[in-house]
């Protein structure tokens, strides 16, 4: 009889807002995901290459960094381009920004935990 191993999908969350990180962490753990956190995105490429997350949640606005630029960097690198990216922000232009940088989905802040769950599961099923 084969042993079935239940591997939790890994989600890299890049955000410098502690309150948002706590909210997202709670939701991810409750839904059975394995969250990894980066408070600033400066080492995002190293984290992705070493930890190989199944998906990246990326805030658009962070102190000193532009989430859209990070998204472009991830999507333009052959080693990381296949990693799905979900951008989130309260920015009214989030849909346009997401499309321009190549992200796979977006969430408008504030978002409900159920919406996060839905977006993640849609991307991970593909």
N, C-alpha and C positions, 0 to 999 in steps of 0.2 A: 504494500500500500504506500503510495506516495505521500510524503509529508508536505502539506500546504503551508507556505510561509507567507504571513500577511505583512508585507512591507508597507510602512507608512510613506505616502508621498512627502517629499521634502519641499518646503516652501521658503524661499529666501525673501525676507521682508526688509526693504531699504527705506528708512524713514528716520528723521531726526526728532520727531515729536514723540516724547515718552508716553503720553496718554494714548496716542494712536497705537503705539507698539503694544501696550498692555491690552487694549481692546482686541487688536488683531491676534495677539498671542492666545488670548482666552478662546476666541472663536476657533482658531486653528487646532488647538489642543482638544477642544470639545468635539471637533469634527474628525479627529484621528489623524491629523497631519503632524509632521515633524518640522517645526519652525526653526529657522536660522535667522539671526538678526544682524543687520549692519546699520549702525546709527548715522552713517554719513555717505556711504557709497564710494569712498575713495579707494577701497580695496575690493571692489565688487568683482572685477575680472578674476582676481586670484581666488576669491571665494567660490565663484561659479566653476572655475577649472578644477579646484581641489574637492569641493563638496558635491558638485554635479546636482544642483537642485532640480526638481521636476518642473518648477515654475517660479517666477520672480514677481513679487508685488513691489511696485516702485512708485514712491511719491514723486510728483512732478516738482514741487518746490521744497528744496532743502537749503539750509544755510551754506552759501558758497558753491552749491552745485545745482545743476539743472538736470532733473530727472529725464527729460527728453534727450539730452546729450548722452546720458548714461545708456538709455535705451538704444540709441543709434550705435553706440560703441559695442554693445552686446550683440545686436543684430548684424553688424558689419563684420564681425569676427567669425570665420568659419568654424572655430572650435565651440562657439557659444550661440551661434545664430538660431539653432533649433529650439532653444529654451523659450517656452512661452512667457510673455511678459504681460502683466496686468498693471496698467498705470492707474493712479487714483489722485484726485485733487478736488478742491472746491472751485478751481478755475473754470470759468464759463466756457472756455475754448478747449476743454479737455478732449472732446471727440476729435477735433481737428489736430491737436497736438499728438494724440495717440496715433492717428492715421499717418501723419507726417514722419514720425520717428520709427514706425514699423511695429508698434506694440500690437498684441493680439486681442486685447480687450481693455476696457476702462470701467472705473467706478467713480461716480460723483460723490464727494464727501458732503455731508455725512451719509454713510451707507449702512444698511441693516446687515447684521451678521448672515441672515438668510441669503441676501443678494451676493455676498462674498462667497458663500458656500456654492451657490448656483454657478457663478462665473468660473470658480476653480474646477468644479466637477465637469463643466462643459469643456474646458480646455484639456483636462487630463484624460477625457474619454477619447478625444480625437486621435 
